[in-house]
Structure formats: C-alpha cells, structure tokens
C-alpha cells in the first residue's frame, strides 16, 4: 500500500492495521523491515536510515527497546 504521504508498506494486516511481518519505506528513504503490531514496529526488526545508520534489534510500539545492535 502506498499512503498519500508517499510511505510504502508491504506486508501483513490485521483489523486494518499493519500487523505481522512487513516492509516499510518512508518518503525520506528510511526503511524498516520486521515485525509490526497495531500499525507500529513491534518485535524484532531492522531500521535503516537514509545515511546508512542501522538499528537491528527489539522494538516496542514503535520505539527501540531491549537488546539491539547499532551500526553506523
């Protein structure tokens, strides 16, 4: 699905919300690949910023939390 803002999401849905495994590309070219719950990054996933920095780890309701590895 491509949102009016230009954000792209490909993946699982549940009750009209992103849920399960998915891929999300933001208009500024940031990318998240991983688990979603209630429309937010939740579980294990990798967020890559357009400058190449990357966080590979755990997410809770859209926020980095728990164990993860930061690469820059």
PEFENDA-V388638 format. One line per field, one symbol per residue. phi: phi as a letter, one per 40 degrees, with the letter a starting at -180 (. if undefined). psi: psi as a letter, one per 20 degrees, with the letter a starting at -180 (. if undefined). burial: 1 if it has 16 or more other ideal C-beta (glycine too) atoms within 10 Angstrom, else 0. A space follows every 10 residues. Layout:
# PEFENDA-V388638
phi: ???
psi: ???
burial: ???
This chain:
# PEFENDA-V388638
phi: .bcdcgcbbb icbafgbcah cabbbcdcgc bbbicbafgb cahcabbbcc chcabbicbb fgbcagcabb bb
psi: ppqhiipppp aqqplkqppb prpppqhjjq pppbqqpkjq pobprpppqh iiqppobqqo liqpqbprpp p.
burial: 0000000010 1000000110 0101110000 0111111011 1101111100 0001111110 0000000100 00
